[in-house]
């Protein structure tokens, strides 16, 4: 029996700035829809961005999945909510594995691996995290994820979720069974994540929270987000990756040069296309008598930070740090 893959609908992003930079039918139409204008308003006013992440590890082993369910429930201290509305507390990892028939999925997976002589085992669950910046009402984040999951997965994929408020940014962990009730496996692609971010932000707005979902490049942010483990370690101040990178860049600065990275040219080309797109959008807004928003868009372009690679950003931060008078005052005297 051939493997079937379920693909979430992959619609075009609401605001595709690059297409405006290239011109064509959009530009000649001379009109922006109300939804596009609202997306532009949120973007140029720096509305908080909704974040959806797929956590990478320990998703293809029954024992690991059970441990993760108990971990997000803080070993029974937090209440997990399931797709059928049940609210469960205590160490319920194993109970959910049984309820979701993940043992059957695991047996099927082992049979496939045996028939194909090994390979990477497929995931039993997808571990998702939905988060918003500090100050966002946690109950709104939880409610928006509840509504999002009902719209996207109810009756198809089993799932459970829980709110965490032990960090500055409120976030919800959602554990989603990878194979749906019809035996179709969910395949998460970049377009899937774009769609999920857009729907998460939309559900937040329906609950009265101003939220946006745009690409980093559109906002003038060229650097990719750090992997979750690196990010969390950097927040704690004990990331060996960040420390090693800073030391390497500092050594280059002492020599008077930070070496160029291979992705610099691509980064500059993308920024040029993004700025061209924003200028086209501003022109369309002016033609549509939205001069206030057109002016906001122009200021948004002017205030974009120069495109920097990761090493260049580290070098920039080190230079800023050394210019800080508090740092100079603490420097040892000779």
C-alpha positions, 0 to 999 in steps of 0.5 A: 500500500502506497504511503499517503501524505496529507498536505495542508492548503498552501495559499499565497501569503496575504502580503507578498512584498517581493511580487510588488517589487517585480511589478506585473499584474498587481502593480498595474491593477492599482488597487490594494484590497482592504485585507492587504491594507490592514496587513500593511498597517500592522506591519509598518506599525510593528504589531507583535508577530505571532510565532509558531515553531515545530520542536525537532527532537524526540518525536518518533519514539513511544517512550520519548513522546510519553515523556514529552507529554508529561514534561509539557504538563510539568509532571502533573502540575499543569492541566492539559486540554485534549481535542475532545475538550477533556481537561487532564491533570497528573502524569497522563503521558501513557494514558494519551498514548493508549487513547491515541493508539500510538502503539499501533502506529509504532507497530506499523512504522516498525514494519515499514522500517523492516521492509525498507531495511532501516532509514529514519523512522517517521514521527509519531507526533508533531510538537508545536509551540505557539507564542507571543511577546511579553505582555500578551494576555496568556488566556488570549494566547490559550484561547486562540490556540484552542480555536485554531486547533479546532478549525485545523485539526478537530475530527482529523488529528488527535491533539492535546495542548497546555499553556506555559506562563513560566517565561516572559512570553506566554506560549502554548505547547500543542502535541499533534498526532502525526497520522490522522484518523484516516491513516494519512500522515501530515507533512509540515512544509514551510507553506504549512507553517506560514498558513498556521502563523497567519491563522494563529494571528487571525484567531488572536485578533478575533479575541482582541489581541493585535497580532501579525504574521509576516516574513522576517525579510519583509520586516527588514530582518535578515537573520534567521531565528536561532534554533530553539535550544540555542535561543533558550541557552542564550536567554539563560546566558549559558549558550556555548554556541553564542559564546564561541561565536562572539569570541571568534568575531571579537578576534577578527575585530582585533585584527581589523576585519570581519570575514565575509560570509557566503550568504551576504550577496543573497542577503543584499539582493533580497533586501533590494527586492524587499525595498523595491516592493515596499516602494511599489506598495507606497505608490499604490497606497498614494494612488488609493488616497491612503497617504497616511499609510503611504507615508508610514510605509516610506518611514518603515523603509527608511528605518530598516536596519542594514542587512547583516549576516549573523557574524556581522550582527555579532560584530555590530553588537560588540561594537555597540557594547564597547561604545557604551560608557558604562563598559568603558568605565569598567575597563582596567586602567594601565 
